[in-house]
């Protein structure tokens, strides 16, 4: 059972969250704090395993409270934001929060949404406890070796032109824990990285534009939210917008165009990594480098397998560095991964693969 502390200046929100989470047998509510100062004090006293933290609170705000908790008693922290705090929400990640999510409207959540919400909190807490309690040398890291396969393709103009090109696209997928992992990867690749980079991160509405700005500021990369019909340019990073799948269309001479897709959710997700990866396998083929980072569930695994079988190069983040080893593990189990690496070396592996000079 996970011990939970709720920090929010609204007594109504505290009561509703306490009821929703407390009704789940996997959680025990050990305390409720009405401001950041009390949250820090209660963390030191009660030793919770998961903290749900509001941002705008009196006496001490959520961002500073997160920083103090992570310094004094490191704990899994999920930050709640609203529309007026979305821009500063990413500062919570800098302070040490595992995830930043839109504060749910508890009054209108149906049973399925409540179960999904609680399941996400449970996975985050369990993953954090595992990382804190299990020595790194004892964790299992799964390395997948690709099998040599004969890949049969149609000899179309697209593939004929692609055969004269080096790698053309870097595609990255992530979910829970992804913002910090993506920040690390982009920083390691550096602003001179020669390929266009497309990214699907599972993200709530209202966060996509702020996520792009935050990544640009933190990494020095040119990061924007993808626009339907725009041509991908080397050295630019394109994020899938919330509520749209990011796919590609072929232009000419190894140029590709963003095609935003408003079709149904995949794995109850939109945008979905599988949609992006599958598009890369079909349109870019063997000229794709695909990376699957931390996240719960299996989104991206099937699409990565398609890229792998099309002759592209696939990399999964290791269990050792994943916040949640769900999506990468699923890809490994499908035999869709050429290489499994810790997050801190993936950037260098990719730079060597494309022959990019060090910064």
N, C-alpha and C positions, 0 to 999 in steps of 0.2 A: 504494500500500500504506500502511495506517495503522499508525503506530508506537504501541504500547500499553504502558502501565505498569500492573501489578497490585499493589494494596496491600491486604494482608490478613495478620493475625497468625497465621493457621493455615497451616502449611506444606502440609498436605493440600489445602486449598482453593486455594492458590496453584498447586500442581502440576496439579490437575484443571482449573482455569480456563486455565492455560497450555497444556494439551494441547488443550482444546476450541477455544480461540481460535486457537492456533498452527496447528491443522490446516486453518484457513480461509486460503486464499491471499491474502485481502484484508488480513490483519493480520500484523504483525511484533512479537513480544514483545521489547521492548528492556530491560525490567527488572522486578524483583519486589521489593517493599518489605515488611518485616515489621512496620512501625509507621509512624505518620503523619510522624514526623520524617524518617525515611529517604525517605518518599514525596516530601516537599518537596524534599529535597536532590537526589534522583534526577531530579525534574522539571527543576530548574535545570540539571543536568548533561547529561541525555539528551534533553531537549526532546521528550517524547512528544506525540502528537496526541490521545490518548484515555487517560484514567485511570479505572480501575475501583477504587473506594474503599470499603473496609469502614468501619463507624462505630466499633465498639468495638475499639480497639487501644491498646497500651501506649505510654508516653512522650508521644505526642501523638495525640489521637483524630482520627477522620476529619473531623469538622466543622471543627475548627481547622486541620487540614491543608488542607482545601478552601479555606478563607479565605486561608491563606498562599499557596497556589499561584495563586489567582485574582489576588492582589495582585502577585506576583512574576513569574509566567509563566502568563498566562491560557490555560486548556486546557479542552477538552471533558471533563467529569467526570460519570460515572454512579456514584451511591452505592448500595451494597448494604445492605439492612436485613433484620433477622430480626424475629420477632414481638415480642421484648422490646425492640427499638429502633424500632418503628414510630412511636411517639409523637414521638421526637426526630428521626426521619428527615427531617421537613420542614424542620428547621433546616439541613439540607444545601442545600436550595434557597435559603434566605436567604444561605448562605455563597457560593453561586455554582454549585452543581451544576446540570446541565441536567435530569437526571431522577433519581428515586429509585425503585428497583425491589426487589422481594422477591428475596433471594438464592436462586438456583435450586438445586434438589437435583440436582447434576450426575450423581450416581450413577444416577438413575432417568430422566434426560431421554432421550427417543427422538430419532432422527435429525431428524425434522421440527421438534421443539422446539429442538434445537440450531441448526438452520438459521435458524429465526425469531429466536432470541436473537442470533445473529451478525449477521443482517441488520439488526436494530434498532441494534446497536452501530455497524455500518458507516454507516447513514443518519445517525445522530447525529454521528459523526465527520466525515463528508463535509459535512454542513450547517454544522457549526461552522467547518470550514476555509474554506468558501465565504464565510461571513459575515465572517470575519477577513481574508480575502485580497482580496475583491472590493469596490471602492469603492461606497458606497451609490448614488452618482449613476449608476453603470453597470448596476445591477441592473434587471432587467425587472420592472415592476409592471403586472399585467394588470387593466384596468378593464373590467368588463362592464356594458353598457347593456341594460336590460330592454326587450323588445319589447312594444308595446301589443297586448294580446290580449283577445279577448272570452271571458270566463270564464263558463261555463254551470254553474249549480248547481241542485240541487233546492231548492224553496222550503219548507223544513221549519221547524218551530218554532225549532230551534237557530239557523238563519241569520237568522230574523226577529228574534229577540232580540239576536243579535250585531250587527245593523245599527244598534241603538240604543246600542251600547257603543263606547268608544274602544279602542285596543289593549289586549288583555287579558292577554297572556303574553309574557315574554321567555324564549326558549329558547337555550341556549348549548351547543355541542359542542366538545370538544378532546381531544387525545391527547398525544403526546410534546411536552414543553415547556409543556403546558397548565396545570399548577398555578400557575406564576408569571404566565402570561397571564391566567388567571381571577382571580387575586388583584388584578392591575392593573385589570382591567375592573370588578370589584366595588368597588374603592376609588374609581374614577373616577365610578361611578354614585352612590355615597354611600348612607348609611343611610335617607335619605328617599325613595329611588326608589319610585314609586307602584305598580309592577306586581309580581306574583309572578314569580320567576325560577326556572326549572328548568334543571339542568345535568347533562349526561352527559360525564364525563371517564373515559377508559379507565384503569382503576385495578385494581391487584392486590387480592386478598382481604387483609383485616386493615388496609388503609389507608383505607377509606372514612370510618369514624368519626373517625379522627385528621385526615383531610383537612378534614372539616367543622369541627372544632375549630380547626384552624390557620387556615382562612379566616376564621372568626368573629373570632379574635384579631387577625389582620392587617388586616382591612377594616372592622371595626365593624358588619358586617352580621349579621343573624340567620340563620345557616347551619345546616341540619340535614340528616341523611340521610333521604330520603323514606320515608314509611311508607304501606303499602298502605291505601287508603280515606280518607286525610286530605284535607280540603278546602284548596286553595291559598289563601293569604292575601296581600294586597298587602304589599309591604315585607319579604317572607320569601324565603329562598333554599333550594331543595330539590335535594339531590344524589342522583343515581341510585346505589343501593348496589351493591357489587360482586356480580357473578353474578345481577343482575336488570335487565331492561330497564325503563326508566321510560316509561310511557305515560299518557295522560289519558283521563278519562271526563267527559262533560258532566253537570252537576248542574242548575242553573237560573239564570236571570238573570245569565248570563256568569260563573258560578262553575264551577270545575272540580275534579275529584277525581283523586288519584294512583291509578294502576292499575299495580302492579308485575307484570311479565310474566316467567314462568319458561320461556319457549319457547326454541328452539334459538338458538345463536350466529348472528350476522350478520357476515359478513366475518371469521369466527373470533373474534368479539368479543362480550362480554356483561359490562356493558351496551353497547349499540350506539347511536350517535347517530342513525343512520337510523331506528331504531324510534321514538325520541322525536320526531324531526322529522316523520315520516310521521303519527304520532298527532296532532301539532299541526295539520298540514295538514287532516286529516279532521275533527277535533273543534273546533278554534279558527279555522281558516280564515284569512280576511283580517285577523283581529285578532291575528295572530302577528308578533312580531319575532324573527327567527332570526339567530344569530351563529355562524360557524364559525371557530374559531381554529386555531393550529398543530397539526400532527399528521401522521404518515406514513400512507400508504394513501389510501383513498377513502371511508371511512365518513362519512356525513353528507351527501355530495354529492347522492345521489338524493333523500333526504328534503328537503333544502333546495330542490331543484328543485320538489318537490311543493308546498312552502309558497309559493314564488315564483309558481307557476302558479295557486294558490288565491287570490292577491291579497295575501299577506302581504309583509312587508318583510324582505329578506335582505341580510346584510352579511358579507363575508369579510375575514379579516386579510390584509394585503399580504405579499408575499414578503419585502419589506425587513425586516419585524419578526418574521416567523415563525422559530422555531427550525427547523422543518421545514415547507416549503411543499408539503405533499402533499394533505391534505384540502381546504383552501381552493382550491387549484389545480384539483382535480377538480370542485368545484362551479362554478367559473368556466367550465371547459371544457364543462360541461353547460348553460351559459346559465341557471344557477339563481341568479345573484347580481345584485342591484340595485346594490350599492356595494362597492368594495374600499377599505379604509382601513388605515393604520398603527395598531397597537395603541393608541398613546397618544392617539388621537383618537376611537376607537370609542365610548368612554363618553359623550363630549360629543355625538357625533352622535345617540346613542340618547336622551339627555336632551332634546335639541332636538326629536326626533321625537315624543316623548310629551308635550312641553310641561312637563317637570319643571324647577322652579327650580334655580338653582345653589346649591351648599352655602354 
